Amino acid sequence: MSIVWGYFTKVGSFYLNTLTKLYIPEKMSTTKLFISGKNWQLSLAELTAYLKAREAKFKIQFFSKEFFAISLEGSLAATVMEDLGGTIKIGEAKAQFSTAIVKEAFLKRSKEAQKEIKQFLASSGMVDAIVEAASDRVFFGVSVYCAEKQLRALSGVVQRFLGSTVKAELAGFGKKARFMGFAKDRRVAQLSHVEVLKKNLVESKAEVLFCIGKEESWIATTVAVHNPFEFQKRDIYKPYQRKIFAMPPRLARIMVNLSSCTADKVLLDPFCGVGTVLQEALLAKAKVVGLDINGWCVKAAEENLEWLVREYGLDGADFRVLQGDVAKMVGKIGQDMVDCIVTEPDLGPALRQVPTGPYAQKIIEKLEPLFFGFVKEAHRVLRVGGRLVLVTPYIRTRTGQAVTMPIGEKLEEAGFVRINPFSEDMFVEGLQAQSLLGLLSLVEMDEKHKVGREIHIYQK
Ligand SMILES: C[S@@+](CC[C@H](N)C(=O)[O-])C[C@H]1O[C@@H](n2cnc3c(N)ncnc32)[C@H](O)[C@@H]1O
């Protein structure tokens, strides 16, 4: 199958695709390409939870650690990139074709197949859009994301091919152009999100994404890019910080999205520390409540939230931070009062070395009363249908086996139902998604860390 979007002629309530002569219904969904952060499963879980919470109609057409292709009815919110913690780039597909053509063109070096790819690009209207947005001299980039093993080593070749094709087309428009990010200067045939941001390639519609899937491939224009400086600002410029215990704002935002939190919902973080989760939820326009046993944390979280409100001009922001013990949370918060609980309790001591299995087990057992006591209270403060997103420790051990906390049983005993990060209705029919459907929780673990995070999603 090959579809090129770009030259559509409207005939009645259908669009006639002049290249393939296919009739496509008017209420056609568009395909978006998503490039994720390091932890692609977590990023995809966040993205799908975000879309579901907004009742968006979507289907995952393809997923891999390199990129996701998702067909979506209607458009994405203008703020989608700021709303997501785990997505680096979003592209709008302009052409879709079989990966067999890409293999022909670059593995077998078929001139015919190369010509076909040039045609897809020409018909996509992408170069016309670059010309329209451009001033005098054009600056553009090409990034190749390849999920097909056989082609991966040729990503640089594909990048150069597309770069010269775009350059030649631009010359046809009388535009001089500079192609940025040649593979020979770098490890991957891709522009980083910071490069795209700094060179304003979204505004100038001048980054071409070439996403090669196992069966299908896409050519897309980057329409949004992650701004790491905003997240960094919230991490290191807030007035109160706690380097070891605090969570990175990007992860906090991902967890807020996993809880299906949307504007005006009430979100509680009962182990709020310096308020990282609360900050991200407040930016998502939720009403937030924090609780911490430590008086210094309560003051720190309050001041950080006040700083956030000033910094981001959040008029009407609704927040409060209370001092107290989670074991008596209902007394402080009330019963059936919150829509979402997103939280990371203590994860044990900072470890100097990778522990033995028995020592890791001891750490877990010592933490269990805090977690198990919290679970019961959490069920009482949540409204029916409300979600809990909870981090438990994931401890690396010397044998390579991780030691985790058996929290599922306790959550179910308290009346919670587990929500798997992925469900069948998210995928197009026939897509092999067992690897994702079988995931019961999500793990976030940096290679250099000894204790990672296991993230659970439950519903009352
Ligand atoms: C891992 S930290 C949370 C970090 C937080 N996400 C942040 O970004 O700052 C856990 C927090 O739980 C608080 N805590 C520990 N035991 C508690 C309890 N029984 N009730 C309430 N808070 C408690 C600690 O004071 C600490 O601030």
Ligand as a Chemical Component Dictionary entry (heavy atoms), coordinates in Angstrom:
data_LIG
# 
_chem_comp.id                   LIG 
_chem_comp.type                 NON-POLYMER 
_chem_comp.pdbx_formal_charge   0 
_chem_comp.three_letter_code    LIG 
# 
loop_
_chem_comp_atom.comp_id 
_chem_comp_atom.atom_id 
_chem_comp_atom.alt_atom_id 
_chem_comp_atom.type_symbol 
_chem_comp_atom.charge 
_chem_comp_atom.model_Cartn_x 
_chem_comp_atom.model_Cartn_y 
_chem_comp_atom.model_Cartn_z 
_chem_comp_atom.pdbx_ordinal 
LIG C1  C1  C 0  10.697 10.016 47.930 1  
LIG S1  S1  S 1  10.152 11.376 48.779 2  
LIG C2  C2  C 0  9.039  12.127 47.642 3  
LIG C3  C3  C 0  9.722  13.006 46.712 4  
LIG C4  C4  C 0  8.802  13.851 45.914 5  
LIG N1  N1  N 0  8.175  13.110 44.833 6  
LIG C5  C5  C 0  9.586  15.054 45.369 7  
LIG O1  O1  O 0  9.754  15.120 44.150 8  
LIG O2  O2  O -1 10.058 15.823 46.171 9  
LIG C6  C6  C 0  9.102  10.745 50.000 10 
LIG C7  C7  C 0  8.493  11.759 50.905 11 
LIG O3  O3  O 0  7.585  11.070 51.767 12 
LIG C8  C8  C 0  7.585  11.711 53.028 13 
LIG N2  N2  N 0  7.056  10.742 54.021 14 
LIG C9  C9  C 0  7.683  9.674  54.552 15 
LIG N3  N3  N 0  6.867  9.013  55.399 16 
LIG C10 C10 C 0  5.698  9.672  55.386 17 
LIG C11 C11 C 0  4.451  9.464  56.039 18 
LIG N4  N4  N 0  4.259  8.462  56.874 19 
LIG N5  N5  N 0  3.456  10.334 55.764 20 
LIG C12 C12 C 0  3.634  11.360 54.922 21 
LIG N6  N6  N 0  4.784  11.612 54.276 22 
LIG C13 C13 C 0  5.808  10.780 54.517 23 
LIG C14 C14 C 0  9.032  12.113 53.245 24 
LIG O4  O4  O 0  9.120  13.204 54.138 25 
LIG C15 C15 C 0  9.476  12.467 51.825 26 
LIG O5  O5  O 0  9.397  13.853 51.595 27 
# 
loop_
_chem_comp_bond.comp_id 
_chem_comp_bond.atom_id_1 
_chem_comp_bond.atom_id_2 
_chem_comp_bond.value_order 
_chem_comp_bond.pdbx_ordinal 
LIG C1  S1  SING 1  
LIG S1  C2  SING 2  
LIG S1  C6  SING 3  
LIG C2  C3  SING 4  
LIG C3  C4  SING 5  
LIG C4  N1  SING 6  
LIG C4  C5  SING 7  
LIG C5  O1  DOUB 8  
LIG C5  O2  SING 9  
LIG C6  C7  SING 10 
LIG C7  O3  SING 11 
LIG C7  C15 SING 12 
LIG O3  C8  SING 13 
LIG C8  N2  SING 14 
LIG C8  C14 SING 15 
LIG N2  C9  SING 16 
LIG N2  C13 SING 17 
LIG C9  N3  DOUB 18 
LIG N3  C10 SING 19 
LIG C10 C11 SING 20 
LIG C10 C13 DOUB 21 
LIG C11 N4  SING 22 
LIG C11 N5  DOUB 23 
LIG N5  C12 SING 24 
LIG C12 N6  DOUB 25 
LIG N6  C13 SING 26 
LIG C14 O4  SING 27 
LIG C14 C15 SING 28 
LIG C15 O5  SING 29 
# 
